């Protein structure tokens, strides 16, 4: 059975995606900078030492995957750094663009030899990348990088449609992870992963390029 590739796999949503997909009997390739005991315990293939903001590291990963055909790739790795108008940090904004928007696009391109007709590509984005939904301002670097990721996902959907590859652009919801300081109002990573997998399983070329909440709600751009 063709494996699923999942980035940001050592903790949080990525770890739960690995756990859920592996538990149903699908093979998983977990990609991360460094593994974790929880990820190692799953018994999946772990590709660690991958820095996705480095084009050279992405090329190295693609080399390790040469000859494989993937059922799909879930590009989940990302960072969130504060960014108020009063204390804008250009380096932080650039870093979030590189990790949240440019890295997934470069990785998607590098994975093309591993994606065949019927394969799926899922980008884990954020509702904070919705322009219409922005009523609270702030978080400049994160919001801007996620808008860029959403646009990349829409373009990928157009460009990959002739190859038979569908693209999902997915918001997991507010999830209680380290990224948001384990916000008590958030849902669990396991709950988020369940919704994301359901959306990915239901993805088709007809729905490719749409912006979805993990709960099935179609989100505004």
Helices and strands as residue ranges (DSSP letters): E 3-7, H 12-23, E 28-31, H 37-40, E 45-47, H 55-64, E 70-75, G 85-87, H 90-97, I 98-102, H 103-110, G 112-114, E 115-125, G 127-129, H 140-161, E 166-171, G 178-180, H 189-201, E 211-213
